[in-house]
Amino acid sequence: MPLTSPWRADFPALAILESQGQTYLDSAATSQKPQALIDALTGYYTCGTANVHRAQHHPGERATRAFEDSRIKVARWLNAACPTEIIFTRGATEALNLLAYGLEHLITAGDEIVVSALEHHANLLPWQQLAKRRAAKLVVLPLDERGIIDLEAAASLIGPRTRLLAVSQLSNVLGAWQPLAELLPLAKAQGALSVVDGSQGVVHGRHDLQALDCDFYVLSSHKLYGPEGVGALYGRGESLLKLKHWQFGGEMVRVADFQHADFHAAPLGFEAGTPPIGGVIGLGATLDYLSRLDANSIDRHELALHSALRIGLAEREGLRLLGDPQLALVSFTVDDIHHGDLAHLLTEQGIAIRSGTHCAQPLMKSLGVEGAIRVSLGLYNDGVDLQRFFEALDQALEMLR
Ligand SMILES: Cc1ncc(COP(=O)(O)O)c(C=O)c1O
């Protein structure tokens, strides 16, 4: 079956990159953008910008309406119960820091915050630092050999002192879906809150946060084919009530005098200052575009592409895959070859992949590797991209051996 992507032409940058001899296989870091987003941004910036939630003039009303429409679109995309459960942030990292500060008052000395061994620094360091501030303990769930959180170990490590569980949906290094349906109830049974880092997961398949039953979920727009500088934090209605305000300034306050202030509830109370208005509107347009595509066809395409990538890598001698990747990306090392040297030669041949520790240094250490090459896929990649990658890989390996 030829691996063609019917959506490739919707992403104009790919043709330009191709004309420059570049093959883009780094979508887990950030994705290329659809024409629908570019059109929406052009429309917004050419029709007159205005700040949101404050101006009574017509451009202000128009910007506010478009901004709030995006909130509805994100809520719909995640199947949140209500748009007010969506807080716009500047990315997944900011959303996780918001949570680590907003929930700090619930953590006392000796409490336990549980993360997994595969977390991106963005879903590790905010909790590590929170644990330090509150003299709490950071508990790390181990993985099995496939790179999946070990549920038996989790059942024994999540206990009465657990106040919070923060785990990824899909690993940015191992490409493995995590067993959230089994894991989250373990936290809930102990009265602990759950935070899901959906940065990688949200890009693949369709998601239903009401069914997932997490307290909080974070995403970054730029990985989901949307603009940079925008993220979203979902919080279940009653879980949002537990959050303390963390950034202070304009528009998040109801009344203020020199000594006191009274703040808005979520979402506005957590969106201090001027938000990334164009970006939020662009994210809405991106979700409109994605909603028009056939989700089953995308799933089939992404699986076929991933399987071809895995098979091709398995055919090459001396390559070691990290874990048992299921979708979206594959990370690997090569016996006796430094990942940096290989990445250098791939880059020279126009292959855009990532090498290093992928913002997951503790995971790399526990896997016993210094770093790895990561190839990651978007819905626009095709068989030609893979062919170019494998040709470049073979050439690089030949040179290095
Ligand atoms: C799993 C995971 N979590 C969090 C992040 C942080 O996302 P951002 O840098 O967009 O805030 C990333 C980015 O690579 C990621 O892969």
The ligand as a Tripos MOL2 file, in Angstrom:
@<TRIPOS>MOLECULE
LIG
   16    16     1     0     0
SMALL
NO_CHARGES

@<TRIPOS>ATOM
      1 C1          5.1760   15.0370   26.9400 C.3       1 LIG1
      2 C2          5.4370   16.5130   26.9070 C.ar      1 LIG1
      3 N1          5.0230   17.2720   27.9210 N.ar      1 LIG1
      4 C3          5.2110   18.6000   27.9460 C.ar      1 LIG1
      5 C4          5.8630   19.2340   26.9220 C.ar      1 LIG1
      6 C5          6.0780   20.7180   27.0010 C.3       1 LIG1
      7 O1          5.4000   21.3740   25.9880 O.3       1 LIG1
      8 P1          5.6560   22.9430   25.7360 P.3       1 LIG1
      9 O2          7.1220   23.0940   25.5690 O.co2     1 LIG1
     10 O3          4.8860   23.2140   24.4950 O.co2     1 LIG1
     11 O4          5.1180   23.6560   26.9140 O.co2     1 LIG1
     12 C6          6.3370   18.4850   25.8480 C.ar      1 LIG1
     13 C7          7.0900   19.1330   24.7510 C.2       1 LIG1
     14 O5          7.8860   18.5180   24.0800 O.2       1 LIG1
     15 C8          6.1030   17.0820   25.8310 C.ar      1 LIG1
     16 O6          6.5280   16.3230   24.8110 O.3       1 LIG1
@<TRIPOS>BOND
     1     1     2 1
     2     2     3 ar
     3     2    15 ar
     4     3     4 ar
     5     4     5 ar
     6     5     6 1
     7     5    12 ar
     8     6     7 1
     9     7     8 1
    10     8     9 2
    11     8    10 1
    12     8    11 1
    13    12    13 1
    14    12    15 ar
    15    13    14 2
    16    15    16 1
@<TRIPOS>SUBSTRUCTURE
     1 LIG1         1 GROUP 0 **** ****
